[in-house]
Amino acid sequence: MFADHFFSLARAAGLELRAGVCAMAPYWAVWLLAAGLCGLGIGAEVWWNLVPRKTVSSGELATVVQRFSQTGIQDFLTLTLTEQSGLLYVGAREALFAFSVEALELQGVISWEAPAEKKTECIQKGKSNQTECFNFIRFLQPYNASHLYVCGTYAFQPKCTYIDMFTFTLERGDFEDGKGKCPYDPAKGHTGLLVDGELYSATLNNFLGTEPVILRNMGPHHAIKTEYLAFWLNEPHFVGSAYVPESVGSFTGDDDKIYFFFSERAVEYDCYAEQVVARVARVCKGDMGGARTLQRKWTTFLKARLVCSAPNWQLYFNHLRAVHTLRGASWHNTTFFGVFRARWGDVDLSAVCEYQLEEIQRVFEGPYKEYREQAQKWARYTDPVPTPRPGSCINNWHRRHGYSSSLELPDNTLNFIKKHPLMEEQVAPRWGRPLLVKKDANFTHLVVDQIMGLDEATYTVLFIGTGDGWLLKAVSLGAWVHLIEELQVFDREPVESLVLSQSKKLLFAGSRSQLVQVPLAACSKYRSCADCVLARDPYCAWNVNTSLCVATGGHSGSLLVQHVTILDTSSICNLRGSKKARLTPKNITVVAGTDLVLPCRLSSNLARARWTFRDRDLPAEQPGSFLYDTRLQALVVMAAQPRHAGTYHCFSEEQGARLAAEGYLVAVVAGPSVTLEARAPLENLGLVWLAVVALGAVCLVLLLLVLSLRRRLREELEKGAKAAERTLVYPLELPKESTSAPFRPGPETDEKLWDPVGYYYSDGSLKIVPGHAS
């Protein structure tokens, strides 16, 4: 009730965040929304602005991660990992590298620079010689068992070639034209896939970046691409693609499909300002184009809006940044995870949404959208749909009716799909909302892994890169997630690329300046049984035999404790006979009357500090005596007195578990302030009044002295002025500032002296005088 009332007020205030509405929310309305979310207790939601349990700085990671950087090498943008060979291939600016996956040892280097003349041409066309006119590697994938296929921007003249995987050398000779395979601009979005020797790419097809295209080339078939129409692709930013072999086990004889993910400016909404939305599009692998209509163009291109929202909270995320495809036991279980961004006022929001292939298929089999000329708006198509169904792949039904190829489809079907590539319905996220939303965050990339826990359940773990160099690790627990930790992998540099090795359980991240290897299971940071279990990290478990937190792999014979889903772990470790940590108190001596600060480092960001004094619990706050400072994570004893002497213990309390964190033995010694405090209250009051009177007298004396000095100074200045006046000789001409010598025309020039005032009107505009215009 209250939530509905709040959002009705927000809408009345002009805060419109619904899908398809392009109104810009005023700043005060944004803060009204934020205040309302706080007032409604949105912090209690299981997806809103979750706090990572652990924060691990780059210094703490030093002994765990492996790093690679090289002088002069930048932009580790493209990462490709082959599990069979155990090699990681990296494409950077004008260089390619091969590393061993397990040790991150350099196996080979290729220098592939754009020639000097190409860079000169690039600069002459107005591009930067600092950030653009180089050969940025944007595509790098295995072509077959012996070669890689690589494409680079090549100083805004994209080129492609092959790499011998055994010698790790470029195939010399003429490079292939990279147009349609690789972007011209290294900053533009691009995605591509090699499937059975054919390249499916989504990029910008010209120097200016004004011609978007989804293209298939290479291989035995002729090239197929999208129509250059705004309602097909409208200023898209491509972020990912996926191949799904839907023909495998298909009872209908369906075709394999390639899915593309991107953001673009929507054409279907009635907006004063153009609205950006996220899209998913798909084409069929066997598409051959049309015979007359849509010649060498996709006949199966369909697209739909990809929604990442929480409608109950009026939150919509339209900017898609990255996509990861998680493959299940069969293609039916394919899941897509998308990273989205939104900005309202000065607040940055990032979200992760999950999509099931089944939902995407349902939308592509549903109704179409059309543009109605008379109404000049987009609406649902309600007339009869041609047969065969436009945009569908060739399947058993088509073959039975004489259509064995898209080249045989009738013109009415092809004309329809040419004008109706957009679907009416939208692809909704699983659970109807984001898995998580972070405020003041900029998610850039993500990869997803699956691991079986000790309870034989399969857990999905997300690794999310951010714009300031952090890596978030989260485990999906059905409709909600638990943020395990945040790792500072780079120092204020965006995470530009991510890839993981499922067999080695290693993750690789690239930034502008370096490459880093991070183990998925870094369990040694958990020092106690409770800390290890409370982490809910599916990669880690507590080994009762060794009293260590270890990776679950390779310890099957040991007695391990792990609970990923359980909330109350207060008795788990006790039942398993774990040892309680005992802390030796630190001796602290303080002078009476001074504030005493007792730090307490908690075991996690989710824990709360609980203090005891002389083995009795202290309240959270005791005005005038004790105060807990959350910023300092410390107990503050204000104006410590002898009664505050004794033993203090701090416990880190989380989900019912209480871990000893700090201990202090405090002694309070007498000081000058003790004598003052021992006096009677009335006597203290008299001293205060005496001090006030004395201070007032001193101030009065100082004021009188200042006034006297000011009067004498004024008299002296007046005397000096009169004496100076008697000595001055009028008229007095002050020295002028030095100026450059005036221009004097010589005999060899026809320049004439002119008065600038005569060349301008009174309003400052220039007069055009015949004979003086050039």
N, C-alpha and C positions, 0 to 999 in steps of 0.2 A: 504494500500500500504506500508506504513512505517513499520507496524507490520510484514508483510510478509518479507520485506527486512531484518529487524532485525533478525528474526528467521533463515533466510537463512544464515546470517553471523554466528549466534550461531552454526548452524549445521556444517558450514565449519570449525569452531573452534574446533569441536569434541564434542559439547554438544548435546548428543543424549538422549532424554527423552521420546521417543515414546514407545508405548506399544510393548512389546516383545523384545525390544533392551536392551542388558545388559551392554552396555559400561558405564564405570564410568566416570562421568563428572569431569574434573579437577577443582581445586578450582577457578582458575581465570575465567574459563568459567561459573561457578556458579554465580560469582559476576557480570560477564558480563550480564547474564540473569536478575539478580536482578536490575542492573542499567538500563537495557532495559525496564523492567517492570515499573520502576519509570519514565523513559523518555516517555513511551507511555501513562502515566496517568492511570496505572492500579489501582491506589488508588481510582479512581473515580468509579471503578466497584462496583456493588451492592453486591458482594460476597467475595471480596478480603480483608482480614485483617481488618474486621470491628471493629470499636471502640465501646465498651459498653458505653451506655449513662451514667450510674451511676457506681461508684466503691464503694462498701460497705465493710469496713474492719471488721474483727472479733470482734473488740471492739464495733462497731456500731450495730453489730448483737446480742449483749449480751442480750438485752431485748426482742428479738424476737424469738430466737431459744431455743430449749431444748437439753441438752446434757447428755450422759450417758457414764461413764467409770468406770472401776473397776480394782483395783490393781491386777496384775498378769494375766489379761485377755487381749489378743491381737488378731488382725486379724479378724475384723468384716467383713467377706468375703461374707456371704450368707444371703440374706434377702428375706423373704417370707411373704406376707401380705394377710390376708383373710378378705375381706370386710364384709362378713356375720357375723363373730364373732367379728369384730373390734379389731383383735389382729395382732401384728407384731411378727414373729418368726425370731430369729437371730442365725446364726451359726458362732461361733468364734473358736479360738484354744482351743480344749478340753473342750468346754462349749457351752451350748445352753440356750437361753433366750426367754421369752415371755413377750411382752410389750403391754399395751393398746395403741391403735393407737392415740387417741386424746390427751392424757396427757403424753405419754411416761412413764407411771408408770410400774414398774417391777411387773409382775404377777407370774413369776416362773423361776427357774434356774435348769439346769441339768448339772452335772459335768460328762463328758464322756472322761476320760483319757485313753491313751494307757498304758497297763501294763508295769512295769519296765523291764521285760524280753524282751518285744517287742522293747522297746527303745534301749536296749543293743544290740540286734540283728541288729537293724537299724544302730547303730553307728559302729558295727563291719564290716558292709558292706560298710563303707566309707561315710556314710551320716552325716550331721552336727547335733550335739546335741543342737545347738542354734536355728536353723531355719527350720529343716526338720523332725527330729525324734519326732513328736508329732501327735496328732490326729486332723487334720484340717478338719472342717466340710465343705464339698464341694457340697453336695446335700441335699436339705430340701424342700419337697413339700407335699401338702395334698395327702394322699392315698385314703381316703374315708371321710365320714362325721365325723368319730370319731378318725382317726389316721393320723399321719404324717409319711412319710418315709424319713429316714435320712441316709446318708452315710458319712464316714470320711476316711481320708488317713491312720489312725491307725498305724503311724510309718512305712510307706511304706508296710503295709499289709492291704489294704482297707477292711473295714467292713461296713455292713448296718444293720439297725434294724428299729423298729416301735416306735412311741411315742404316748401315749394316750393323746389326746388333752384336755380331761376334767380334768385329774389329772396332766398333763404335767410331765409324768414320762416315762422312757425307759421301753420297754417290756423286762423283764429280761429273761435270758436263753442264748442259743447259738446264737451268732450274725451270720448273713448271710455273705457269701463270697462276697466282694465288687468288685471283679475282673470284669472289663468291665462296671461297674456301676459308678465307682469313680476312679480318677487318683491315682497312687502311690505317685507321686511327687506333693506337694501342689503348686508348681510354674507353673505347666503345665496347658494348656488350657483344659477346660471341659465344656460340656453342657448336659442337660438332661431334659426329659419331662415325666410325667406320664399321660397316656391317657387310660381311661377305664381299669385301673388296670395293664397296661403294661408299662414298662419302656423303653423309647427310649433314648439311651445315645450315646455320642460321646466322646471318651477318648483314653488314651494310655493303652494298655492291658497287659503290663508286667513291671517288676521292672526297666529295663533299659530304658524304654520309647521309644522303637524302633518298637513297634507293634501298629499302630493306628487302631482304629476300630469304626464303627458305628453299634450299637448293639440294638436288641430288645430282652428283656427277661422279666421274670415274666408273670403272666397271664396264660390263657388257652393254648396259642400256644407255640410251641417249639421255641428255640432261633434262631434268624436270624442275620447274620452279614455280613460285607463287605469282599470281597476277599483281601488277603494280597498281593496286587500287587501295584507297584509304580505308575502305571497310574490310579489306583483307589484312593489311598490316599498316598501322598508323604510328609512325615514330616509335618503333618498339625498342626495348632494351632487353636483349636475350640473355638469359642466365643459366639455362640448363636444358638437357635433352636426355631421353631414355629410350632404349630399344626393348620392346616387350614381345616375345615370341608367342603371340596369341594363336598361332596355327597349331601349336603342339597340343595334341589331345582334344582339338576342337571338333565337336559333333556336327557343326555347321560348315566345316571346311573353311573357316575364317582365315584371314591373312595376318601376317605379322605387322606390327605398327611401330611407328616412331612418334614419340611425344615431345613437344617443345614447350618450354616454359619461359614467359617473358612478361614485362609490363609494357603498356602502350596507352596512348591517349584514346579514350573511348569516344565513339561517334554516336552511341545510342542514347545518350542522356541529354535532356533539355537543360543546358547549363550556360550561364553567362561566361564562365571560365571553363576551360577544357579540363576534364577529369581524367586522371590516370588510374587505370585499373590493372589488376593482375590477370593473366590469361594462361590457359593451357590449350594447345593446338595439337592435332594429330593428322598424320598421313599414313597411307598404307604402303607397305614395302613393294607390292607388286603393281603399283600405279604406273601406267604407261602414258598417261595424258589422253586427250581426246583426239578423234580423227579429224574433225572439222572445227568444232568448238573446243576451246581450251587445248589447242595443240601445244604439246610440250609444256603444259601447265598441269598442276595437280588437279585431279578430279575428285580427290578424297579429302581435300583440306577442309577441316572443321575446327572451330575454336569456340571456347566458352569462357565465361568469367570465373576466375578462381577467387573464392571469397575466404578471407581470414577475418573473422569478426566475432564479437560477443554482443549479439543484438540486445540482450537485456541491459547491457551497460552502454549501449550506443557507441561501441568502439569498432572502427573499421580500419583495416590495414590494406593499402592498395599498392604500395611499392614493393615488388618482389625483388629480393637481393640474391638469393641462392636457393638451389634445390638439390636434395639428395634422394636417390632411388634405393630403397631397401627391398631386396628380392627375397621372397619367401621360398618355401619348399617347392612351390609351383608358381607359374606366372599369375595365377588367380590371386595369390596372396601378396602381390606387389603393392608396396606402400611408398608414398612420396611425402617427404618432409620439406616444407618451405620456410625460408626466413623472410620476414616482412618488416618494413619500416613505416612509421607515420610520424608526423610532426604537427603539433597543435600549439600555436604560440611559440614559446621558448622551450617547450618540453619535447624531448625526443623519446619515442617509444619504439621498441622492437618486440617482435613476437615470432613464435614458431607454431605453425599449424601442420596437422597431419591429414593426408588424403588417401583414400583407398581407391584402387583401380576400378573396383566395381561401381563406385559412385560416379567416376568420370565416364565410364561406359554408359551408364544410365542417362546422363545428360546428353551425350552425343547421339543417343537413340531417341531422344525426345523431340519436342517441337522446335521450329526454327524462328528466327527473328527476321523481320523485313522492314524496309524503309517505305513508308507510305507517302507518295509524292503530294497528294492533296492535303493531307494533314501536316506534312513536313515533319514527321516524327517517326521513331522506331516503335514497332509494336509486334505482338505475337502474330505469326503467320497462321491464318485460320482456314485458308482455302485448301482444296485437295492437293496432296503431295504427289508428284509424278512417280511413276513406276518404270524402272527400278528406283529404290529410295536413293535420293541424291546424297553423295558423300560416303556411301557405304563401300566396303571392300568387296571384291569379287569373291563370292562364296558358292556353296553348293546350289543355292537357289538360282543364282545368276547362270551357272553352268547348265542347269536343267532347262532354263529358258533361253539358251543360245547366246549368253554373254560370257565368253571365256576370257575377255580382256577389257580394260577400260576403253580401248580403241573402238569397241563395238557398242558402247553405250549410246542411247539415242540423244539427239540434240536437246530435247525438252528437259531431260535429266541434267545435262551438262549446263544448260543455260540457267537452270534453277540454282544449282550449286554455285555458279559464278556470282550470282546476285545474293545468295543466302548462306554465306559461310558461318555466320554467327548463330549460336544456339540461344533459345529463349531462356532456358533454365540455367541456374548457376551451380557450380561445383561447391558443395558445402564441406567444411572441415569435419573430420571425425570428432565426435562428442559435441558438435555444434558450436565450438569455441576454440580459442587457441590453447595449446598445451601449456604455454607460459608466456607472460608479458613482462618485460623489464622496462622500467622508467629510467630516463637519462642514460640510455644504452644505445649502441650502434652495432647491431649484429651484421656481420659481413659474409660468413660462410658457415657451413656445418657438414659434418659427416656422422653417420650412424652405424653402430655396431650392435650385434646381438650376442649374448652369452648366457649359458645355462647356469643357474645358481645351484647351491647345494641342495635346495628343495626340489630340484629337477624342473623348475619353472624357467622359461626363457624370458630374459629381461632385455629390453631395448635401451641402449645408452646413447645419448646425444652428446656430441662435442661441438660447441658453438664458438666460433671466432668473433672477436669484436674489433671495433675501429681503433681502440687504444691498446691493442696488443695482449688482451686477456683471452683465455680459453675457458669456457664454462663446460662443466661435466655434469650431466643430469641423467637420471634414470627414470624411464617412463613406467608408471605404476597404474596402468589402466587409464582412467580419465584425468589423472593428475601426474605431476612429476615432482621429483625430489632433487634439488640442486645439491650435488655432492660437494663440489668445490669450484673455486675459480683459481686459475693458474696464470701468472704473469709470464708469458712466453717471450714477449718482445717489450722493449722499453718505449712506450708511446708511439709504436708503429702499428698500422693496421695489419690484421691477419689477411693476407692476399689470397692464400690457397691452402687447402687441406686435403689430405688423403691418408687412409689408414691401411695397415696390413692386418687382415683378420687372422692369418695364420701365426704371425709373430706377435700380435697384440701390441703393435707400435703405431703411433700417429706421427705424421710429418706435416709441419706448417711452414709456409713460406711468407716472407715479408719483403719489403723493398731492399733490405740490406743483408738478410741472412736466411738460412734454412735451419730448422730445429727438429730434432727427433724426441718425442715424448712417449714414455711407456704408458699403456693404458692402465696398468696395475702398478701404482706407486704406493705400496702399503706400509712402508717403514715409517711414514710420518705418524701413524697411529701407535701410540706408546702403551696403551692399556687395552684390556679386553673390552671395557665399555666404550672407549673411544673408537675402537675398530668396528664393533657391532653397530654403534649408533651412526657410523658413516653411511651405512646402507649401500656400500659400494659392492656391486655384484662380482667385481674382480678380486675382492679381498675377503679374508676370513681370519679368525683368531685361532692360532694353533695352541691348544692346551698343553701339548707336550713340551713345546719350546717357549711358551709365553711370549710369542711374537705374532704380529699381524703380517700375514703372508699372502701371496697371490694364490688363488685357488688351484691353478694349473700346476701339476707336478707334486701335489700334496694329498693325493687321494687316500693314501694309507694312514694319514695322520688323523687325529681327532680334531676336527675343525668346527668352529662355531660361526654361523652367519645367519642373519635374519634381515632380509631386505624390506619386507612389508610390515613387520611387527612394529607397533608404536611404543609399547612399554617394555623396555629392556632392563628394568631395575633388578630383575632376579636371574636373568640369563647367565651372566658371568659368575654370580655368586653360586648358582647351582653347579657350575662347571668347575668350581674350586679355584677361581682366579685369585691372585694375591692382591690385597689392597695396598695401595701405595702409602707409604709413611714418609711424612716430610719432617725434617729437622727445622724447628723454627729459627728464623733469623733474628739476631739480637739488634734491637733498635733503641737508642737512647735519645730523648728529646727534652728540650727545656720547657718547663711549664709555661703555658700561655701562648705557645706557637701552634700553628695548624700542622697536623701530622697526616701525611699522605701514604697510604699502604696499597701499592699496586697489586692487582690480581689478574694474571693472564688466564683467560678462560680457554677451555678446551676447544670451543667452536664458537662461531657467530650466532648460533641458535641457543647457546647456553646462557643461564642467568647466574649471577654471583650470589652466593649465600654465605653470610659471615657469622661466625660464632665468637663470643668474647667470654673467656673463662668457661668454655664448654657450654655456653648458653647461646641460643640463636638471637642474633640482632635483628630488629625490624628493618625493613627496606630503607626507611628514613626516619630519623629521630631529630626533629628540628632543635637547633641550638646545641647539639652534641655530635651526632653522626650524620654523614651525608655520603651517598654513593654517587660518584661522578662517572656517568656512562662514557663520556668522551675519553677520560683518562683511564677508565676501567680500574678505578681505585676507590677505596674507602677513605673518606676524609674525616679525621677526628678534629673538630674545631676547638681551638684554644685548649689544648690538652692540659689536663690537671692530674694530680696524683691518683685520683679515682679511676682514671683511664688506663693506668698501668696494668699489665697482665698479658695473657696469651690470646692472640687473635688467629683464627683460621679461616681461610677462604675456600669455598667449595664451588666447583663448576657443576651446576645442576641442569640436566637435560633429559627429558622424557623419563623421569623417575629415577635416573641414575645420578649419583652424587660422587664426583671425583675430587679428591684433595688437590688443590691448586697451589696455595701459598700458606705459610705459617710465620707468624711474627711474635717475638717476645719483647714487649714494649716496657721500657723503664722511663719514668718521668722525673727529672731532677728539678730541684728548686732553683728559681732565678729571681731577678729583681721584681718581676711582675707578681711573684707569689706574695711578697710583703704588701704590695698595693691591694691585692685582692683579699688579703686577710683582714683589712680594716673594715670598720662598720660602714654600712651603706650611706648613712647621713654624712659621715666624715668624707667619704669618697665624693659625695655631692658637693660638699664645701670646697674641696680641692678643685673640682671642675669649675665652679663659679669663680674662684680665685684666678685660675688660669685664663678664663675668658676675659676678666677685667684687665689683667696684666697685658694680654694680647691687644685689647682695644686701646689701652694707653700708648703702647708702642706704635700702633698704626696711626694714632692721632699726631704723635710727635713727628713721625715720618712725613705725614701729609703737610704739616706746617712748614717743615724744612724744605720740601719740594716747592711749595708756593713762594717761599722767600727767595730761593735760588732762581725761580722763573722770573720774578719781578726784577731782580738785579741783572739778569741776563738781558731782559728787554731794554733796561736803561742803557746798558753798555752798547747794544746794537744801535739805539737811536743816536747816541753820541757819535759812533763811527760813521753813520749814514750822513749826518750833517757835515762832518769833516770831509767826507768824500765828495759831497755836493759842491763844497767850496773849491775843490781842486779840479773838477771836471771842466773841459772846454767844449762848448757846443758849436756846431753839431757834431755829435759823436757817431762815427761809422764803424760798425762791428765788422771784424774780418769775415769774408765770405769763404764758404767751403770750396776746396779745390775741385775743379771740374776738368774734364778732358778738353783738349784743344778743339775749338769749333772747326767744322768742315769748311774748307776753302777750295772752291773749284780751281783747278789748274788749267793751263792752256790746252792740255790733251783731253779734257773731258767736257761734255756739254751739260753737266749737272748745273742746276740753277738753285739759288737760294729761294726758299719758299716759306710762307707763313702757314703752319699747320692749322691755325684757327680758321683760315679761309677755306679749308678743304672739308670742313665738317658743318653739318646743320646743328641747330641749337639742341636737338634731341640726341646728338651724339652719332648719328648715322653719317656715312661717308658720302661726299659729293662726287659724282663722276664728271671729271673735267676732260673735255676732248684734248687728246694729245698727251695725257698723263696716265692713261690706262695701259696696262701691259698684258 
